[in-house]
């Protein structure tokens, strides 16, 4: 989606320090999520610059609520106008 919007630099924020550390280590993991980390690293390689940063849970609230909402909704792209559900969390 970021590439469709013309982005070539990506900053990924997470409140999970283990995820951030693993991604900063190029996705190397021996856990059950190894395939997910591998896929994320592969996709991150499509950008000219990618950074992984930890943020506190409160700062990540919009992303958390959006992820929870889209679990049970249709897949769709939105570029011109954000989904109305986002306004509830901003």
C-alpha positions, -999 to +999 in steps of 0.1 A: +000+000+000+028+024+008+044+018-026+011+024-043+010+058-026+045+065-040+064+061-007+101+049-010+111+054+027+093+036+054+094+040+092+078+011+111+067+017+147+057-010+172+052-012+209+067-047+209+105-045+216+110-081+206+096-074+171+117-043+167+149-060+178+142-089+155+136-067+125+167-046+132+185-079+132+173-085+096+144-107+107+166-135+121+145-155+145+143-191+156+107-187+169+074-197+155+070-164+137+102-168+116+083-170+083+065-137+091+097-119+100+113-132+067+083-119+047+085-085+064+122-082+057+117-092+021+090-066+017+111-039+035+138-045+010+116-029-017+121+005-001+151+027-004+152+033+034+134+013+061+137+019+098+122+001+128+115+021+159+099+013+192+070+035+204+050+033+236+016+016+235-004+048+238+014+063+207+005+031+188-032+031+198-045+042+163-026+014+146-038-011+172-075-002+169-073-001+131-058-036+130-085-048+154-112-033+132-099-047+099-097-082+112-133-086+105-139-062+076-134-064+038-100-059+022-098-025+005-073+003-003-079+039+006-057+068-005-079+098-012-100+096+020-092+076+052-117+052+066-142+069+089-133+046+118-099+063+120-114+096+131-127+079+163-091+072+174-073+105+164 
